């Protein structure tokens, strides 16, 4: 059976709770907790609530969170196994990994 990720979900950064949240309207579907330094976001735990698991919600959550981290010109330390696995499966975000050396290539 093939499942498709739900559309039109919102990923928002909740600075008061130190987490990214994924919502369907007013309904909270899950979160990715983090700690932040001036140059680094440390993802510590990701949770998708029962009923939303297995539908791609976690991937949308982490992808949206990493997109936000990129726009803020920060890097990521993935302590959370889910975020670490996501980075390994999605090379378009691999450059955000704090453990990976920055490219020194020039034109």
Secondary structure, DSSP 4 states (H G I P E B T S, - for coil): ----PPSS-EEEEETTTTEEEEEETTEEEEEEEEEE-SSEEEEEEEEE-TTSTTTTHHHHHHHHHHHHHHHTT-EEEE-SHHHHHHHHH-GGGGGGBTTSPPP----
